Amino acid sequence: MFDPTQLASPYVRTLAPYVPGKPLEELEREYGIRDSIKLASNENPLGPGPFARAAIAKAANEIGLYPDGNGFALKQALARKHGCALECITLGNGSNDVLVMLAEAFLTTESEAVYSQYAFAVYPIVVQAAGATARVAPALPETHPMALGHDLDALAKLVSSRTRIVFIANPNNPTGTWVEADALRRFIASMPSTTLVVVDEAYIEYVEDESFPDSSRWLSEFPNLVVTRTFSKAYGLAGLRVGYALSRPDVAGLMNRVRQAFNVNSIALAAARAALDDRAHLQTSIETNRAGMTQLASGLNALQVRRYPSRGNFILIDCKRPAVAVYEAMLRLGVIVRPVGNYQLPNHLRLTIGTQQQNQRMLDALARALES
């Protein structure tokens, strides 16, 4: 009897795959409803801006050709944005792709990776797929002002001579928590040269605090620093899948050895390049998120629902009961949010910030779901 599991790597055999948020089409098909909304995957409710849309239309005329495998035009624009050389940039099919590259390039069965409890779900997946050992630091306790956030001291205690990567999401998904600049800088400085510090800044465009750390500015100071970014969130290009990593050229060179050829398609390259110039749309997206954060905070306070501080485009809440039942009740009302039981937070939901109308509909659905 053919059993493919016996052929697979033992690390893959026991791997739990990443589970994305429920698609709108699936909800409407399953429940027989219409006009549903999805506030589950931290997408920009405004979508791409006019610059990106125009670039997408133009690039569609050339989809019969392979994309630029080096992504020169996008790299050139990113190099100007970050004040770095093109050789410091590694493009990915979303920032998820560059996280995979980092694991493939730097992790082995003899090495370890360190990350925090409640950190982004992709970190344990890429570590296990590489056969490396995961060391998970306990998060800050519920009583801490940054409850469920990264405990940098706990992370540092787990770093050893076998540690090749430390992952830090700032802000962190799904908690929304963050690490202040001075503390993060001290942490990076304390790491041995045998350890890469990967700072995942997928949500940094939403942070409006000038004191918040932009780790890309520290690349010249720390040769073992890698910063990852994405166009899926504030730039509204989630469906096109384009992200990037910033690092020293020698680190980028190793990542490019495992990068798949043509890993970013031509439409994504063109849209991302144009999105960088569309500052008006980015600013509108930030302002929409700011207003939505205030709206949700007020609504959740009125419902007496505990919410955690967030610097992203989402809020984590504690339902004080198994959240799956609340999630399913909201589905029947045509509202998709995100249960986070896969993060060992069975009583919590993550709410993506949408437009004013979407936010109000989500709050109304949440109120009805909690009553039931």
Order of alpha helices (4+ residues) and beta strands (2+ residues): alpha-alpha-beta-alpha-alpha-beta-alpha-beta-alpha-beta-alpha-beta-alpha-beta-beta-beta-alpha-alpha-alpha-beta-beta-alpha-beta-beta-beta-alpha
